């Protein structure tokens, strides 16, 4: 194992050192010392020599193989008479030479109390300014550049999006007169799913129509639009800014299922019996017209209190029958097991003009959220089974069952929260659902969902159909958001090809697996950017609340301290180990316990904390412990 040549990707730590994530062994990493890290950036693919000592791995003699990062974000600093870019320390541990004239007027205003922030392009090891950034926009730009998110479409993509036209009806099924609604957030512009249902006849069976924007009709494979969409792989929703997968002319206009306009769609028609069983599935190209654009709050108000507000009368019955369809599906799904990770996440309101954060609150899942989720999950699951039955390829969404160690950990965490699980060494979806039933409607639910999500781990895309444990689904794909996710667009193309008579595709196509790995990386990067943006804005708000006290629950333990979710906010902060007092503490990774000379800390404990400091740049809120309950 000594002196072996390996390849991997660089991970930069803000403290100046880094790690090499090994390609040959996912989950394993080797330490990179600061001097060896200097020439490299977060995400660089490199080769290195791997050495082992006392069970620890070190990577040295790094050589660049591939650099996908195109921009840097940082502050202009002077080293003697030469300008440098002090790069975001989550991306690089060193300053980069800046290609800017020494007599540039902007440098004259350089002062500690008025830093010059900029985004720079990378060219031959030198940073070249591309745009200057105001201090109010710094947090957003930092996240965008830190995670190498794409913000600019090619001119060819923009031209293709602008010239997009609605396809003619042709052989499509005409569903324009069927009362159809979209249900989304009020600020959403990329509406890619619509719902309709026919009332139950004497036999009680429902016909549910889940119609999805036919993005493939606008985006030919290999086109400039397609190439840009594949590189992005997903839309990214940052508080204060959306980075769409497709240009707004397409994602918000031509393909979006706007009210009272005709749109091409791919419809998944499900027949659902009174017991919630899907008795048949039909998939076809259609032409639809949305009869009402509704918000989650509107639909929740109507279904919970029969207050229609300004919802058109023509879709009242549709909403009631959609509730019936969702309830039937939910009943069967509950019997099957699994869990809905309905987390009470932090929602941050921004001022319309200044874009500064003004308020933070916890936003729980509503009746309408649950309805839409159940119907979309049913459609995705039906399409996955449809593909497998026909021997077709797909990008399947797979979620592995937790291993024995994870089950033991979850059992211990639940006990810390005051719940007994009685889990066997192998966890089943039904056992998981029974555990969720214990806490779902308690005040502990937000923290427990956070813990549960970490223990169960993420799902991933692959060409190999396998169960989705969290949903207790035998097979599952993403199909319902082709405007926002390239995985869905890919599945649409496979389905539409088969409907058009194509029979040359086969299960497990190797080129699709490479695409799945790319989408997995892009989705992970987008998730990190979205959560990091929320943490940064939370830190900006809490910088004005230093000294205030909160109640919370320990939701994670790390060697550096306790991660605490603050009640009623969805915000997490950290109690650093050194702030606990009482001497040295030791982290027991296996049991997820932080042990000190006087006491130990466990996931699930209720504690009172005080805000000590907040760093927007690090997206971190530091807390001090007041009292453990």
LOBA-856403 format. One record per residue (C-alpha): residue number from 1; z, x, y. Coordinates in nm, 3 decimals. Each point is the difference from the previous one (the first is absolute). Layout:
NUM; Z; X; Y .
...
This chain:
1; 0.000; 0.000; 0.000 .
2; 0.020; 0.302; 0.232 .
3; -0.278; 0.088; 0.238 .
4; -0.223; -0.288; -0.112 .
5; -0.289; -0.123; 0.217 .
6; 0.037; -0.368; 0.101 .
7; -0.145; -0.250; 0.246 .
8; 0.166; -0.269; 0.206 .
9; 0.058; -0.153; 0.342 .
10; 0.224; 0.134; 0.274 .
11; 0.298; -0.203; 0.118 .
12; 0.161; 0.118; 0.324 .
13; 0.372; -0.045; 0.069 .
14; 0.110; -0.036; 0.362 .
15; 0.251; 0.283; -0.055 .
16; -0.280; 0.254; -0.030 .
17; -0.049; 0.044; -0.373 .
18; -0.224; -0.194; -0.236 .
19; -0.084; -0.097; -0.355 .
20; -0.309; 0.008; -0.218 .
21; -0.053; -0.324; -0.192 .
22; -0.152; 0.115; -0.329 .
23; -0.318; -0.174; -0.113 .
24; 0.059; 0.087; -0.365 .
25; 0.345; -0.161; -0.004 .
26; 0.034; -0.307; 0.226 .
27; 0.349; -0.022; 0.147 .
28; 0.065; 0.374; -0.029 .
29; 0.007; 0.229; 0.304 .
30; 0.047; 0.368; 0.083 .
31; 0.176; 0.142; 0.307 .
32; -0.212; 0.166; 0.272 .
33; 0.179; 0.249; 0.226 .
34; -0.065; -0.031; 0.379 .
35; -0.215; 0.316; 0.033 .
36; -0.229; -0.114; -0.283 .
37; -0.023; -0.347; 0.154 .
38; -0.107; 0.112; 0.351 .
39; -0.382; -0.025; -0.036 .
40; 0.008; -0.339; -0.175 .
41; 0.033; -0.366; 0.093 .
42; 0.149; -0.305; -0.166 .
43; -0.242; -0.128; -0.265 .
44; -0.201; 0.322; -0.041 .
45; -0.125; 0.050; -0.354 .
46; 0.069; 0.360; -0.101 .
47; 0.016; 0.238; -0.293 .
48; 0.313; 0.210; -0.041 .
49; 0.196; 0.224; -0.231 .
50; 0.286; -0.182; -0.169 .
51; 0.315; 0.198; -0.083 .
52; 0.314; -0.124; -0.173 .
53; 0.357; 0.126; 0.040 .
54; 0.310; -0.176; -0.137 .
55; -0.194; -0.319; -0.052 .
56; -0.132; -0.007; 0.358 .
57; -0.365; 0.036; 0.091 .
58; -0.144; 0.190; 0.295 .
59; -0.359; -0.003; 0.124 .
60; -0.146; 0.302; 0.177 .
61; -0.338; 0.160; 0.078 .
62; -0.138; -0.333; 0.116 .
63; -0.377; -0.036; 0.052 .
64; -0.164; -0.299; 0.163 .
65; -0.233; -0.209; -0.220 .
66; -0.042; -0.313; 0.210 .
67; 0.121; -0.125; 0.338 .
68; -0.058; -0.367; 0.076 .
69; 0.210; -0.009; 0.316 .
70; -0.216; 0.003; 0.312 .
71; 0.255; -0.038; 0.281 .
72; 0.336; 0.134; 0.117 .
73; 0.254; -0.157; 0.232 .
74; 0.245; 0.199; 0.206 .
75; 0.133; 0.135; 0.327 .
76; -0.165; 0.270; 0.209 .
77; 0.216; 0.314; 0.025 .
78; -0.064; 0.346; 0.137 .
79; 0.047; 0.318; -0.202 .
80; -0.019; 0.255; 0.277 .
81; -0.316; -0.090; 0.187 .
82; -0.171; -0.175; -0.290 .
83; 0.020; -0.374; -0.069 .
84; 0.100; -0.120; -0.345 .
85; 0.046; -0.340; -0.160 .
86; 0.351; -0.057; -0.133 .
87; -0.110; -0.212; -0.291 .
88; 0.195; -0.291; -0.145 .
89; 0.241; 0.179; -0.236 .
90; -0.070; -0.248; -0.279 .
91; -0.356; 0.137; -0.003 .
92; 0.033; 0.372; 0.076 .
93; 0.291; 0.242; 0.028 .
94; -0.167; 0.216; 0.262 .
95; -0.178; -0.024; 0.336 .
96; -0.379; 0.009; 0.004 .
97; -0.215; 0.180; 0.261 .
98; -0.140; -0.245; 0.252 .
99; -0.354; 0.037; 0.129 .
100; 0.054; -0.088; 0.364 .
101; -0.067; 0.201; 0.314 .
102; 0.305; 0.164; 0.154 .
103; -0.095; -0.140; 0.342 .
104; -0.030; -0.358; -0.126 .
105; 0.168; -0.228; 0.261 .
106; 0.194; -0.179; -0.270 .
107; 0.187; 0.317; -0.088 .
108; 0.127; 0.024; 0.356 .
109; 0.217; -0.308; -0.060 .
110; 0.151; 0.145; -0.315 .
111; 0.378; -0.039; 0.025 .
112; 0.285; -0.062; -0.244 .
113; 0.070; -0.342; 0.147 .
114; -0.367; -0.104; -0.004 .
115; -0.155; 0.129; -0.325 .
116; -0.376; -0.017; -0.045 .
117; -0.074; -0.190; -0.320 .
118; -0.342; 0.010; -0.156 .
119; -0.207; -0.060; -0.310 .
120; -0.219; 0.295; -0.093 .
121; -0.283; 0.054; -0.244 .
122; 0.017; 0.287; -0.250 .
123; -0.282; 0.251; 0.033 .
124; 0.011; 0.337; -0.176 .
125; 0.377; 0.031; 0.020 .
126; 0.015; -0.098; 0.369 .
127; 0.115; -0.329; 0.152 .
128; -0.252; -0.152; 0.244 .
129; 0.128; -0.283; 0.225 .
130; -0.164; -0.337; -0.061 .
131; 0.229; -0.237; 0.192 .
132; 0.317; 0.020; 0.207 .
133; 0.279; -0.237; -0.093 .
134; 0.248; -0.180; 0.223 .
135; 0.368; 0.019; -0.094 .
136; 0.010; -0.375; -0.071 .
137; -0.281; 0.040; -0.256 .
138; 0.138; 0.317; -0.157 .
139; 0.180; -0.171; -0.288 .
140; -0.306; -0.192; -0.110 .
141; -0.235; 0.299; 0.030 .
142; 0.245; 0.217; -0.191 .
143; 0.003; -0.240; -0.296 .
144; -0.379; -0.042; 0.001 .
145; -0.069; 0.374; 0.003 .
146; 0.292; 0.094; -0.225 .
147; -0.143; -0.212; -0.281 .
148; -0.363; 0.091; 0.071 .
149; -0.098; -0.361; 0.065 .
150; -0.354; -0.063; 0.118 .
151; -0.036; -0.170; 0.337 .
152; -0.371; 0.032; 0.078 .
153; -0.294; -0.161; -0.178 .
154; -0.336; 0.172; -0.021 .
155; -0.268; -0.130; 0.240 .
156; -0.202; -0.111; -0.303 .
157; 0.294; -0.210; -0.129 .
158; 0.048; -0.166; 0.336 .
159; -0.370; -0.079; 0.025 .
160; -0.007; -0.153; -0.350 .
161; 0.311; -0.208; 0.076 .
162; -0.144; -0.128; 0.327 .
163; -0.323; -0.109; -0.167 .
164; 0.170; -0.181; -0.291 .
165; -0.121; -0.358; -0.052 .
166; 0.134; -0.285; -0.211 .
167; -0.194; -0.029; -0.328 .
168; -0.183; -0.328; -0.062 .
169; 0.139; -0.260; -0.240 .
170; -0.265; 0.073; -0.266 .
171; 0.151; -0.042; -0.346 .
172; 0.355; -0.001; 0.130 .
173; 0.221; -0.300; -0.072 .
174; 0.045; -0.210; 0.312 .
175; 0.373; -0.047; 0.065 .
176; -0.032; -0.059; 0.372 .
177; 0.131; -0.359; -0.016 .
178; 0.301; 0.089; -0.217 .
179; 0.313; 0.004; 0.224 .
180; 0.083; 0.371; 0.012 .
181; 0.268; 0.192; 0.192 .
182; 0.094; 0.356; 0.076 .
183; 0.370; 0.091; 0.027 .
184; 0.082; 0.328; 0.170 .
185; 0.207; 0.161; 0.272 .
186; -0.090; -0.125; 0.351 .
187; -0.118; 0.346; 0.105 .
188; -0.222; 0.054; -0.305 .
189; -0.372; 0.023; 0.073 .
190; -0.135; 0.117; -0.335 .
191; 0.026; -0.327; -0.194 .
192; -0.127; 0.065; -0.351 .
193; 0.150; -0.279; -0.213 .
194; -0.014; -0.379; 0.020 .
195; 0.151; -0.275; -0.215 .
196; -0.104; -0.347; -0.109 .
197; 0.103; -0.240; -0.276 .
198; -0.113; -0.335; -0.140 .
199; 0.270; -0.263; -0.062 .
200; 0.102; -0.048; -0.361 .
201; -0.180; -0.278; -0.194 .
202; 0.160; -0.203; -0.281 .
203; 0.033; 0.301; -0.232 .
204; 0.203; 0.184; 0.265 .
205; -0.226; 0.305; 0.012 .
206; -0.056; 0.171; 0.332 .
207; -0.313; 0.185; 0.114 .
208; 0.108; 0.289; 0.224 .
209; -0.262; 0.187; 0.205 .
210; 0.087; 0.352; 0.118 .
211; -0.294; 0.104; 0.215 .
212; -0.027; 0.364; 0.105 .
213; -0.228; 0.140; 0.271 .
214; -0.318; 0.133; -0.160 .
215; 0.018; 0.343; 0.161 .
216; -0.242; 0.146; -0.254 .
217; -0.270; -0.223; 0.149 .
218; 0.032; 0.196; 0.326 .
219; 0.076; 0.351; -0.132 .
220; -0.269; 0.140; -0.232 .
221; 0.108; 0.278; -0.233 .
222; -0.081; 0.340; 0.145 .
223; -0.045; -0.129; 0.355 .
224; 0.173; 0.163; 0.297 .
225; 0.246; -0.291; 0.003 .
226; 0.073; 0.058; -0.368 .
227; 0.051; 0.374; 0.042 .
228; 0.245; -0.051; 0.287 .
229; 0.185; -0.274; -0.188 .
230; 0.032; 0.213; -0.313 .
231; 0.140; 0.293; 0.197 .
232; 0.263; -0.223; 0.159 .
233; 0.060; -0.200; -0.320 .
234; 0.238; -0.237; 0.179 .
235; 0.084; -0.147; 0.337 .
236; 0.318; 0.140; 0.151 .
237; 0.233; -0.231; 0.190 .
238; 0.208; 0.200; 0.244 .
239; 0.231; -0.179; 0.241 .
240; -0.208; -0.014; 0.317 .
241; -0.332; 0.097; -0.158 .
242; -0.222; -0.093; -0.294 .
243; -0.233; 0.257; -0.155 .
244; -0.247; -0.224; -0.185 .
245; -0.195; 0.103; -0.307 .
246; -0.309; -0.165; 0.147 .
247; -0.110; -0.016; 0.367 .
248; 0.141; -0.298; 0.194 .
249; -0.349; -0.148; 0.049 .
250; 0.004; -0.061; -0.376 .
251; 0.369; -0.020; -0.097 .
252; 0.101; -0.227; 0.289 .
253; -0.323; -0.190; 0.063 .
254; -0.296; -0.012; -0.237 .
255; 0.192; 0.009; -0.331 .
256; 0.333; -0.147; 0.118 .
257; 0.063; -0.358; -0.118 .
258; 0.038; -0.137; 0.351 .
259; 0.054; -0.375; 0.049 .
260; -0.292; -0.241; 0.031 .
261; -0.273; 0.253; -0.084 .
262; -0.200; 0.050; -0.318 .
263; 0.083; 0.308; -0.203 .
264; -0.122; 0.137; -0.335 .
265; 0.278; 0.038; -0.255 .
266; 0.071; 0.072; -0.362 .
267; 0.209; -0.286; -0.135 .
268; 0.243; 0.015; -0.291 .
269; 0.044; -0.356; -0.125 .
270; 0.306; -0.051; -0.218 .
271; 0.082; -0.314; -0.197 .
272; 0.377; -0.033; -0.026 .
273; 0.167; -0.250; -0.234 .
274; 0.332; -0.174; 0.083 .
275; 0.197; 0.276; -0.174 .
276; -0.156; 0.276; 0.210 .
277; -0.242; 0.134; -0.261 .
278; -0.339; 0.118; 0.123 .
279; -0.232; -0.178; -0.243 .
280; -0.330; 0.130; 0.138 .
281; -0.137; 0.250; 0.250 .
282; -0.333; -0.021; 0.179 .
283; -0.121; 0.267; 0.244 .
284; -0.305; -0.052; 0.219 .
285; -0.158; 0.077; 0.335 .
286; 0.059; -0.275; 0.256 .
287; -0.044; -0.102; 0.360 .
288; 0.318; -0.132; 0.163 .
289; 0.131; -0.123; 0.334 .
290; 0.367; 0.041; 0.094 .
291; 0.128; -0.333; 0.134 .
292; 0.318; 0.147; 0.150 .
293; 0.143; 0.339; 0.080 .
294; 0.374; -0.027; -0.064 .
295; 0.291; 0.238; 0.040 .
296; 0.279; 0.061; -0.250 .
297; 0.251; -0.153; 0.239 .
298; -0.208; -0.317; 0.047 .
299; -0.038; -0.055; -0.374 .
300; 0.366; 0.077; -0.070 .
301; 0.110; -0.249; 0.264 .
302; -0.228; -0.267; -0.146 .
303; 0.098; 0.054; -0.363 .
304; 0.373; 0.045; 0.064 .
305; 0.054; -0.280; 0.253 .
306; -0.321; -0.209; -0.003 .
307; -0.049; 0.091; 0.365 .
308; -0.378; 0.036; 0.035 .
309; 0.003; 0.125; 0.357 .
310; -0.364; 0.061; 0.096 .
311; -0.130; 0.034; -0.358 .
312; -0.313; -0.221; -0.029 .
313; 0.065; -0.321; -0.196 .
314; -0.302; 0.067; -0.219 .
315; 0.173; 0.289; -0.180 .
316; 0.349; -0.151; -0.045 .
317; -0.079; -0.117; -0.353 .
318; -0.160; 0.338; -0.077 .
319; 0.321; 0.183; 0.092 .
320; 0.212; -0.233; -0.212 .
321; -0.227; 0.044; -0.303 .
322; -0.007; 0.379; 0.054 .
323; 0.380; -0.013; -0.016 .
324; -0.032; -0.186; -0.331 .
325; -0.240; 0.262; -0.137 .
326; 0.226; 0.286; 0.110 .
327; 0.306; -0.171; -0.151 .
328; -0.174; -0.044; -0.335 .
329; -0.109; 0.363; -0.009 .
330; 0.346; 0.111; 0.108 .
331; 0.168; -0.198; -0.279 .
332; -0.213; 0.166; -0.265 .
333; 0.038; 0.341; 0.159 .
334; 0.378; -0.040; 0.013 .
335; 0.004; -0.072; -0.372 .
336; -0.215; 0.308; -0.057 .
337; 0.235; 0.225; 0.198 .
338; -0.062; 0.276; 0.251 .
339; 0.125; 0.019; 0.354 .
340; -0.128; -0.067; 0.350 .
341; 0.101; 0.292; 0.219 .
342; 0.050; -0.219; 0.307 .
343; 0.168; 0.253; 0.225 .
344; 0.160; -0.087; 0.331 .
345; -0.185; 0.262; 0.200 .
346; 0.050; 0.110; 0.357 .
347; -0.231; -0.172; 0.246 .
348; -0.045; 0.162; 0.340 .
349; -0.119; -0.197; 0.302 .
350; -0.204; 0.195; 0.258 .
351; -0.043; -0.078; 0.367 .
352; -0.351; -0.135; 0.060 .
353; -0.061; 0.228; 0.298 .
354; 0.199; 0.320; -0.051 .
355; -0.014; -0.013; -0.384 .
356; 0.360; 0.116; 0.000 .
357; 0.226; -0.138; -0.277 .
358; 0.219; -0.280; 0.134 .
359; 0.177; -0.145; -0.301 .
360; 0.062; 0.062; -0.367 .
361; 0.086; -0.264; -0.256 .
362; -0.016; -0.071; -0.371 .
363; -0.293; -0.219; -0.101 .
364; 0.065; -0.177; -0.332 .
365; -0.265; -0.154; -0.223 .
366; -0.074; -0.365; 0.086 .
367; -0.122; -0.298; -0.200 .
368; -0.356; 0.062; 0.118 .
369; 0.014; 0.370; -0.090 .
370; 0.113; -0.094; -0.351 .
371; -0.273; -0.264; -0.036 .
372; -0.282; 0.234; 0.104 .
373; 0.134; 0.286; -0.211 .
374; 0.018; -0.211; -0.317 .
375; -0.351; -0.136; 0.039 .
376; -0.150; 0.342; 0.079 .
377; 0.181; 0.158; -0.295 .
378; -0.135; -0.275; -0.227 .
379; -0.356; 0.067; 0.121 .
380; 0.035; 0.378; -0.041 .
381; 0.138; -0.040; -0.349 .
382; -0.278; -0.243; -0.096 .
383; -0.272; 0.240; 0.122 .
384; 0.159; 0.287; -0.195 .
385; -0.005; -0.202; -0.323 .
386; -0.358; -0.114; 0.076 .
387; -0.114; 0.364; 0.022 .
388; 0.175; 0.105; -0.322 .
389; -0.138; -0.297; -0.195 .
390; -0.354; 0.108; 0.092 .
391; 0.052; 0.371; -0.067 .
392; -0.056; 0.084; 0.366 .
393; 0.150; 0.290; 0.192 .
394; 0.255; -0.051; 0.274 .
395; 0.257; 0.164; 0.220 .
396; 0.305; -0.140; -0.173 .
397; 0.338; -0.013; 0.171 .
398; 0.246; 0.141; -0.253 .
399; 0.378; 0.014; 0.025 .
400; 0.184; 0.180; -0.280 .
401; 0.324; -0.128; -0.148 .
402; 0.303; 0.210; 0.103 .
403; 0.114; 0.265; -0.244 .
404; 0.347; 0.012; -0.157 .
405; 0.142; 0.223; 0.276 .
406; -0.119; -0.241; 0.270 .
407; 0.151; -0.293; -0.188 .
408; 0.335; 0.179; -0.021 .
409; -0.021; 0.079; 0.371 .
410; -0.077; -0.361; 0.090 .
411; 0.289; -0.119; -0.216 .
412; 0.237; 0.233; 0.185 .
413; -0.135; -0.096; 0.343 .
414; 0.040; -0.370; -0.079 .
415; 0.362; 0.059; -0.104 .
416; 0.064; 0.177; 0.332 .
417; -0.123; -0.315; 0.176 .
418; 0.229; -0.214; -0.218 .
419; -0.255; -0.130; -0.252 .
420; 0.002; 0.042; -0.378 .
421; -0.348; 0.018; -0.153 .
422; 0.052; 0.049; -0.373 .
423; -0.335; 0.182; -0.016 .
424; -0.104; 0.147; -0.332 .
425; -0.151; 0.350; 0.001 .
426; -0.345; -0.161; 0.036 .
427; -0.039; -0.233; 0.297 .
428; -0.216; -0.309; -0.038 .
429; -0.153; -0.211; 0.280 .
430; 0.220; -0.296; -0.097 .
431; 0.316; 0.209; 0.012 .
432; -0.105; 0.125; 0.341 .
433; -0.059; -0.358; 0.119 .
434; 0.343; -0.101; -0.128 .
435; 0.156; 0.282; 0.201 .
436; -0.191; -0.106; 0.312 .
437; 0.131; -0.355; -0.043 .
438; 0.354; 0.136; 0.040 .
439; -0.052; 0.147; 0.346 .
440; -0.313; -0.163; 0.144 .
441; 0.186; -0.246; 0.225 .
442; 0.295; 0.221; 0.092 .
443; 0.054; 0.210; 0.315 .
444; -0.041; 0.309; -0.220 .
445; -0.364; -0.082; -0.079 .
446; -0.167; 0.217; 0.271 .
447; 0.179; 0.318; -0.108 .
448; -0.044; -0.076; -0.370 .
449; -0.374; -0.060; 0.039 .
450; -0.025; 0.338; 0.173 .
451; 0.181; 0.169; -0.290 .
452; -0.199; -0.193; -0.260 .
453; -0.330; 0.101; 0.157 .
454; 0.093; 0.367; -0.019 .
455; 0.117; -0.020; -0.362 .
456; -0.308; -0.188; -0.121 .
457; -0.236; 0.233; 0.188 .
458; -0.349; -0.069; 0.135 .
459; -0.302; -0.152; -0.168 .
460; -0.330; 0.191; -0.014 .
461; -0.371; -0.053; -0.051 .
462; -0.173; 0.110; -0.318 .
463; -0.306; -0.094; -0.208 .
464; 0.220; -0.057; -0.304 .
465; 0.129; -0.360; -0.019 .
466; 0.373; -0.012; -0.069 .
467; 0.288; -0.233; 0.090 .
468; 0.151; -0.035; 0.346 .
469; 0.372; 0.006; -0.082 .
470; 0.131; -0.124; 0.333 .
471; -0.224; -0.308; -0.012 .
472; 0.031; -0.040; -0.378 .
473; -0.381; -0.017; -0.003 .
474; -0.198; 0.113; -0.308 .
475; -0.278; 0.123; 0.229 .
476; -0.039; 0.000; 0.378 .
477; -0.248; 0.102; 0.270 .
478; -0.018; -0.022; 0.377 .
479; -0.276; -0.241; 0.099 .
480; 0.125; -0.206; 0.293 .
481; -0.022; 0.249; 0.291 .
482; -0.343; 0.169; 0.005 .
483; 0.006; 0.028; 0.380 .
484; 0.315; 0.210; -0.022 .
485; -0.020; 0.184; -0.336 .
486; -0.285; 0.192; -0.158 .
487; 0.138; -0.073; -0.348 .
488; -0.061; -0.372; 0.057 .
489; -0.351; 0.065; 0.133 .
490; -0.077; 0.207; -0.310 .
491; 0.114; -0.282; -0.231 .
492; -0.208; -0.249; 0.201 .
493; -0.311; 0.210; -0.061 .
494; 0.066; 0.013; -0.374 .
495; 0.052; -0.379; -0.016 .
496; -0.305; -0.077; 0.217 .
497; -0.216; 0.238; -0.205 .
498; 0.093; -0.182; -0.319 .
499; -0.063; -0.340; 0.160 .
500; -0.345; 0.126; 0.104 .
501; -0.083; 0.094; -0.359 .
502; 0.087; 0.370; -0.004 .
503; 0.114; 0.109; -0.347 .
504; -0.005; 0.381; 0.015 .
505; 0.362; 0.058; 0.103 .
506; 0.273; 0.079; -0.249 .
507; 0.379; 0.020; -0.011 .
508; 0.163; 0.326; 0.105 .
509; -0.287; 0.147; 0.201 .
510; 0.109; 0.358; 0.084 .
511; -0.132; -0.006; 0.358 .
512; 0.230; -0.295; 0.071 .
513; 0.306; 0.200; -0.111 .
514; -0.076; 0.264; 0.264 .
515; -0.026; -0.280; 0.255 .
516; 0.332; -0.141; -0.121 .
517; 0.173; 0.334; 0.058 .
518; -0.146; 0.021; 0.351 .
519; 0.114; -0.355; 0.083 .
520; 0.347; 0.069; -0.139 .
521; 0.036; 0.300; 0.233 .
522; -0.131; -0.193; 0.300 .
523; 0.227; -0.298; -0.068 .
524; 0.302; 0.228; -0.035 .
525; -0.087; 0.170; 0.329 .
526; -0.042; -0.337; 0.175 .
527; 0.331; -0.131; -0.136 .
528; 0.178; 0.312; 0.123 .
529; -0.160; -0.028; 0.344 .
530; 0.092; -0.368; 0.035 .
531; 0.363; 0.050; -0.101 .
532; 0.026; 0.316; 0.210 .
533; -0.127; -0.187; 0.307 .
534; 0.271; -0.261; -0.049 .
535; 0.264; 0.271; -0.041 .
536; -0.120; 0.178; 0.316 .
537; 0.012; -0.318; 0.209 .
538; 0.337; -0.088; -0.150 .
539; 0.128; 0.341; 0.104 .
540; -0.137; -0.051; 0.352 .
541; 0.188; -0.329; 0.027 .
542; 0.319; 0.134; -0.152 .
543; 0.002; 0.298; 0.236 .
544; 0.132; -0.252; 0.255 .
545; 0.263; -0.125; -0.247 .
546; 0.178; 0.327; -0.070 .
547; 0.369; -0.072; -0.045 .
548; -0.048; -0.353; -0.136 .
549; 0.148; -0.097; -0.337 .
550; -0.170; -0.181; -0.290 .
551; 0.072; -0.116; -0.352 .
552; -0.235; 0.114; -0.274 .
553; -0.061; 0.084; -0.364 .
554; -0.084; 0.334; -0.159 .
555; -0.351; -0.048; -0.144 .
556; -0.081; 0.359; -0.090 .
557; 0.177; 0.332; -0.039 .
558; -0.166; 0.332; 0.074 .
559; 0.135; 0.356; 0.000 .
560; 0.003; -0.014; 0.381 .
561; 0.205; -0.321; 0.022 .
562; 0.031; -0.376; -0.038 .
563; -0.291; -0.231; 0.088 .
564; 0.147; -0.321; 0.138 .
565; -0.174; -0.332; 0.067 .
566; 0.152; -0.169; 0.303 .
567; 0.081; -0.368; -0.046 .
568; -0.220; -0.261; 0.174 .
569; -0.256; 0.257; 0.119 .
570; -0.184; 0.147; -0.300 .
571; 0.046; 0.341; 0.170 .
572; 0.117; 0.302; -0.198 .
573; 0.196; 0.295; 0.132 .
574; 0.156; 0.311; -0.149 .
575; 0.356; 0.121; -0.019 .
576; -0.053; 0.378; -0.034 .
577; 0.209; 0.171; -0.265 .
578; 0.160; 0.227; 0.259 .
579; 0.116; -0.306; 0.196 .
580; 0.202; -0.135; -0.293 .
581; 0.276; 0.259; 0.046 .
582; 0.254; 0.092; -0.263 .
583; -0.174; 0.313; -0.125 .
584; -0.309; 0.074; -0.206 .
585; -0.185; -0.283; -0.176 .
586; -0.215; 0.023; -0.312 .
587; -0.296; -0.222; -0.082 .
588; -0.017; -0.130; -0.359 .
589; -0.369; -0.081; -0.032 .
590; 0.030; -0.153; -0.347 .
591; 0.267; -0.250; 0.103 .
592; -0.109; -0.024; 0.364 .
593; 0.352; 0.073; 0.123 .
594; 0.116; 0.222; 0.284 .
595; 0.333; 0.153; -0.097 .
596; 0.247; 0.146; 0.247 .
597; 0.349; 0.150; -0.030 .
598; 0.164; -0.324; 0.108 .
599; -0.240; -0.271; -0.119 .
600; -0.348; -0.080; -0.131 .
601; -0.276; -0.219; 0.145 .
602; -0.227; -0.226; -0.206 .
603; -0.306; -0.214; 0.061 .
604; 0.106; -0.354; 0.084 .
605; 0.319; 0.082; 0.187 .
606; 0.074; -0.192; 0.317 .
607; 0.088; 0.223; 0.292 .
608; 0.050; -0.022; 0.376 .
609; -0.187; 0.255; 0.208 .
610; -0.057; 0.103; 0.359 .
611; -0.330; 0.116; 0.151 .
612; 0.036; 0.371; 0.084 .
613; -0.353; 0.096; 0.110 .
614; -0.363; -0.098; -0.048 .
615; -0.320; 0.207; -0.014 .
616; -0.329; -0.182; 0.045 .
617; -0.199; 0.311; -0.098 .
618; 0.177; 0.022; -0.336 .
619; 0.031; -0.378; -0.034 .
620; 0.365; 0.046; -0.076 .
621; 0.322; -0.175; 0.102 .
622; 0.312; 0.205; -0.067 .
623; 0.321; -0.191; -0.070 .
624; 0.365; 0.090; -0.033 .
625; 0.226; -0.164; -0.255 .
626; 0.271; -0.226; 0.138 .
627; 0.129; -0.165; -0.312 .
628; -0.101; -0.049; -0.361 .
629; 0.078; -0.349; -0.125 .
